[in-house]
Amino acid sequence: MERASNDGLGSLDSFSTPDGASYSYYSLEKLASQGYTSIDKLPLTIKLFLENLLRTSSQESQSEIDRLARWSPQDAGKYEFPWMPARVLLQDFTGVPVVVDLAAMRSAAARMGKDPKKINPLVPTDLVIDHSVQVDFFGTRMSFYQNVELEYQRNGERYALLRWAQQAFDNFRVVPPGTGIVHQVNLEYLAKVVQVSTHGNKQIAYPDTLVGTDSHTTMVNGLSVLGWGVGGIEAEAVQLGQPMYIVCPEVIGFKIIGEMKSGTTATDLVLTITQILRQRGVVDKFVEFFGPGLDKLSVADRATISNMCPEYGATAAIWPIDDETLRYLRMTGRSDELVNLVEHYAKLQGIFRYSDSPEAIYSDVIELDLSTVEPSMAGPRRPQDRVALQDVRRSFYDTFGSLIRAHNEQPSGAVSTSSGTATLEAKRVVDVRLDGQHGEVSDGSVVIAAITSCTNTSNPSVMLAAGLVAKKAVERGLLSKPWVKTSLAPGSQVVTDYLERSGLLPFLEALRFHLVGYGCTTCIGNSGAILGPVAEAVQENELVVAAVLSGNRNFEGRINPLVRAAYLASPPLVVVYALAGTVDLDLTKDPVAYDPNGQPVFLHDIWPTQEELNEVLEKSVSGDSFRKIYSNVFSGDDHWRNLPVPQGELYSWDPDSTYVQEPPYFDGMSIDPEPLQDIHGARVLALLGDSVTTDHISPAGSIPRNSPAGQYLMEKGVPPVQFNSFGSRRGNHEVMMRGTFGNIRLRNMLVPDREGNWTIHIPSGEVTSIYEAAMRYKDEGVPLIVIAGKEYGTGSSRDWAAKGPNLLGVKAVIAESFERIHRSNLIGMGVLPLQFLNGQNAQSLGLSGKELYHISGITHIEKPRSKVSVVAVREDGSQVEFEALARIDTPKELEYYKHGGVLQYVLRSLIKKD
């Protein structure tokens, strides 16, 4: 997506690599000769944005280039600029609705007599299927095959859609199930660091950048690739050639010095950094790592840290290109041509890190000495709550001691923390029988021990350390406790390959850490059920039990409904806690377990030395593994290849499908947009307060049987046991619109005595579900609005938080303020965001939500941030009149809104091309 002319700021230059390849590129160094003398002091983040502007902007954007080339910390938040990522990355939960929308655009084009083959992603897009595998089976060598079989049974319709998309669309690739986690596949194979595209007779080299529909897209920042997670609507817009608009960022420098102590892991480091950055406050900021300590951290270590961006709140957390970057590219089997290109481009562009590189100018600087990092876990409820290893027991009882005492009905039983040996008097112990084995489950018992998630399974050092711990434990005669559900869910097939090469996989299997699948499992709640007798003991005795996992999220209730405490830990510590079977111990002092001779086995007895780890790393991990595994990454197994797949350029919509339905966004759409219309006779669907999040609006989690979505599925013949989740049914708008505003904690002030998806139909006064009221209003021809307070739409960027209201008939949202991305998403779906003027809100204006609303001035919106007039007619005929600001902030957003949304805008643009 290079600009047509290279006149103005910057210039197109060229270079050749030692292998004889020639490339052109937009030179940042040349800007310095045009008066921008501080280019070399800019943060890497700003340099990458600046190169993107030079390459993709038109002559009209010279002022944007000028401002960004003069970036200083004081500029943060003062202006916006366009950014066009090089590619888009999807996972299956968030990617399915994106594919559904593309398929619907093709169907709409065909109905209008246009060539549907014109509808393709304009930006290269990869979708990795990794979010649907569950740990139903574990503990045997058959577990992986049994879980895959169930995965295909549950998701056949969704996978058939993706198989069709794989062959129907250009610029679109699908990595089938059972291959790996999206972020690890991205790190190990998809990411190039430097991309190349052909324009005329030139090969243009430029930085690899991306957006992804998973919040942990930031993992690839560890490989010096700038990218982060966005919602589906933003991803679709980029995919279809529309730039994102970036607010001039704050860039926080994180200086690393020193060296890690023996016995500490990358997981300990990432939990330390997560705690530091969460406490400092880096939400919506960019973090950039620098300093001499980088020489001591591998790309796998760096990626582990960048993966946790959502947990410490930063937009992205990028590392520089340096010798370690080149080493990782070689280790993972990338070609010599690519490695040469990355090295020469980065050095010419001034973005290669040398030991004597000048320190950039940052908005703020944080410093960490690696030698201060200590063995740690995080929990028992939040990833930012780092706990030193010796304090894990204390943290458990500090958090749950009062609850345990209440269940124990022993108010005198006290939790003692002053001695550092937090214990509970008369701890409850329940005998359980497990396949002929006897076990004792109590408060603090570990019932799930999972080596899972992209955070750690991409890092050979911690994965092989887990194997070495298992080896030493087995040699001492130890076994995992029978009540622990163990699982090994690596991020890619490369992991099992090097575990096999090292000879360590059999030792993990001896402790029942058998392969259960390649994908996001326990970390996203796909842990499956815990053992039946254990579940009964927990429920009947209200035990507070724990999970230990190598993931990145541990919010209460997320891992398993019966697990209250969840700790994030390194893979070797996951193995250790499976051996111990409880968090009610101090691993720095207490035995992990006792061997068959009754002798205590301590942590230091089974923990590998750095020399042992280095030896197994050297002999087990090689580029051959990566080249072999990724040689057929898009092919899939027999399940994938044998799926029944709709043929042709148009998707064959099945009216009986409960997973995939054609959405109505393009129904009756004309080739040219209709003129904008004012909103007359509107009713309020929901009157909401402050900080209504996208979690309140967008459907998520399980589908309640008595909800509108549950009733719909049962009417379609789906029994509740097969409801699956809202996430799995994101490709069916009928399910999703019925779950919109369905959060059980939503407070709609039209029904102040209730929580959940309730509202009042006006003028009848009947209390009903939001969905049922919306459909009734639709039948009556009544448009709808939502009124809200401050920070409407905060939280994760969820496309259905905008799609759902659109389908319910919401034409506008009037709020005191909007979260930036959600505001943009509303416009992208044709919903007008209106903001009360300063000092005004629903309360100050005396609005009850029962008025009839007329909004005029929409037809005359010709520029961003115009004002409209609102008249609210009360039931007694009196009126409230006020102005509101239309939060259409850019000319491009105005174009989207005039077309009814970004999808309609793009569809019309594509089908009008010759």
Protein Blocks (a to p, Z undefined) as FASTA:
>chain_A
ZZfbfghediddddddfkopacddddfklmmmnopamlmmpcfklmmmmmmmmmmmcfkl
mmmmmmmmmgcfklgopaccddddfbdcddfklmmmmmmmmmmmmmmmmmnopafklpcc
fbdcddddfklbccfbghiaklmmmmmmmmmmmmmmmmmmmmmmmmmpghiacddehkbc
fklmmmmmmpnoiacddehjaccddddddddfbfklmmmmmnopacddddfklmmmmmno
pacddddddddddddehjddehiafklmmmmmmmmmmmnopghiacddedjklmmpcfkl
mmmmmmmmmmnopabdcddddfklmmmmmmnopafklmmmmmmmmmmnopaccfklccdd
dfbdcdddfklpccddedjkbfklccdfklmmmmmmmmmmmmmmmmnopaklccdfknop
accehiacddddeehiacdddehiafbdcdedjklmmpmklmmmmmmmmmmmmmnopacd
fklccddddfbfklmmmmmmnopmmmmmmnopacfbdcdfklnopnopadfklmmmmmmn
opacddddfbfbfcehklpmklmbdcdddfklmmmmmmnopabbcfklmcfbdcfkopac
dfklmpccfklmmmmmmmmgcfklmmmmmmmmmnopmklmmpccdedjbdcddfkbckbc
cdfklgoiafbdcdddddehiacfbdcdehiafklmpgghjddfkbmklmmmmmnopafk
lnmpmklmmmpmklmmmmgokafkbccfklmmbgcjdddddfklpacdfklmmmmmmmno
pacdddddehihiajddfklmmmmmmnopabdcdfbdcfklmmmmmmnopacddddehia
fklnopghlaccddehjlmmcbghiacddddddfkopacddddddfbfbfklmmmmmnop
aklmmmmmmmmpZZ
